[in-house]
Amino acid sequence: MNIQVLPEHKLSSVAPLMQCNVEKKDVEKKDVELTLVKDQNGVQYTSSTIIPSQQSGPPAYPDGEDRETWGKKIDFLLSVIGFAVDLANVWRFPYLCYKNGGGAFLIPYLLFLFIAGMPLFYMELALGQYNREGAATVWKICPIFKGVGYTVIIIALYVGFYYNVIIAWSLYYLFSSFTRDLPWLHCGNPWNSVNCTDPKNFSFLGNESYSKYKITPAAEFYERGVLHLHESRGIHDLGPPRWELSLCLVAVVFILYFSLWKGVKSSGKVVYITATMPYVVLFVLLIRGITLPGAMNGIKAYLHIDLRMLNNPKVWIEAATQIFYSLGAGFGVLIAFASYNKFDNNCYRDALLTSTINCVTSFFSGFAIFSVLGYMAQKHGVNIEDVATEGPGLVFIIYPEAISTLPGSTFWAIVFFIMLLTLGIDSSMGGMEAVITGLSDDFKILKRHRKLFTFMTAFGTFLVALVCITNGGIYVLTLLDNYAAGTSILFGVLIEAIGVSWFYGVDRFSEDIERMMGFKPGLYWRLCWKFVSPAFLLFVVIASVVKSTDLSYDEYKFPPWANIVGWGVAMSSMMFVPGYAIYKFASMPGNFKQRLAYCITPEHEHHLVAEGKTIRQFTLKHWLTI
């Protein structure tokens, strides 16, 4: 059949032109399929079908701006790894693994990694990359949930208040290590008490484990030399900020500011050092650790397998909690980092790679930690359980004391605290980037003055952190650590998972991923997003509430009003979820059904709601679509 090219004035007989008076933002590109029906007397008759096009490029960015992108793919990967791999990988996971059945603990840990950790990690990367927005404005996909974005932003800000203080401690220890004899090696220093006892003089410890013994030189350096805890009677008696720690905190804040002030172009270069240095140092410490006497006893204790521990529900709860906090989902950081990716980046591969590296790092760090703990146990003639501990007690008391007894102790101390410093810096950078990106995407004036806003954020965290470096600052830090990002962050991620999977819809979310990478997520991922991950988060939320007890620090019990303040801190971030939902619903036009449709329909479909052409019906069939 010959195809004729008709003159321009005859085009109307094939496809009449129609005038459309619609706003530019409401125009959606369509493909038009023309089908030849018949050719009669030289006149061609056609029928046309409008086919919705599959969007192959990124959604238009607000105000026509081009979104900044990472300089190189490796910048993004190192930033995500640097954020996820933090101090908890060193000071928490090895001890949890040891006390919860050793190798048996890996069974629930890996189970929760595959059914919840990785799916949530993948979901946040895909959500940020497709929508190219921070944690708040990404909820243009379902406006009623925008309060979740504010919740995670506030939580990330709260964490910065005390997390920077821990980095300042590391910096203080680093400066103190530049001496021939480490200051926590012997008694006789100005900060030591009259009860200070050299560890080599211990004949017995009674019923108290060595890790809880508070009159060793290392313990007194931490609590009396650094924290000045002995000068405070409790959280009601804080005292002034310590000037030495204030200077260290200023240095930390300046490092953060100059790492973030130019956006991902600057922070993407800093992580080349902060994200890779811990691996170099961990490897060096491991090589040194396994050469120490008693090291193999420590490693055997770390790897022992006690399957009977799996009968204890507490082991499963701690595995679930650890995998959640370890990967860092819910703080808005993954969404912020992914929003600077290229639209067609393979975030599926990134999620698998970075989450796997994080968990392998946690397991690997246990060898470096327990080889030294085995050495400590043999040196003092005690069991591994007497020296094994977690948290600041491990990295600021037990491990430094072990290092101080080694030949070349100054070198090993410097190396170790550089590792702690870099572990903390890139994680803190991620949290602050979540705040900056989340708010500047929502308030354009902040985006136009990013450098000033970054300085204000960094300076604001510095001012609040001053409370945590007073004589009783450790009590404030303990309160924030327990309440600022405890139940509140679990609640925030639970609502986030429900919003994406049940309201926006797994089917629609899968189509977004297909537009980016050319393939839809498999049934496994859709099932996890729809059912398994929300159920997992609900389980962890309930467990965290059930496990909650009155706050304490060693032998000090916090007064009742401190626990009330702590729950107030937690509620101050969670209140944004219902608060914004009520505000959004009340501010929408129309009747109840139309308001609901506005609140749960993606913003780019609001014009259809206004024209009465679509109101999403939440039938059981729709909700169960995967």
Beta strands, then each sheet from edge to edge (+ up, - down):
strand 1: 30-40
strand 2: 43-52
strand 3: 552-553
strand 4: 556-557
sheet 1: 1+ 2-
sheet 2: 3+ 4-
end
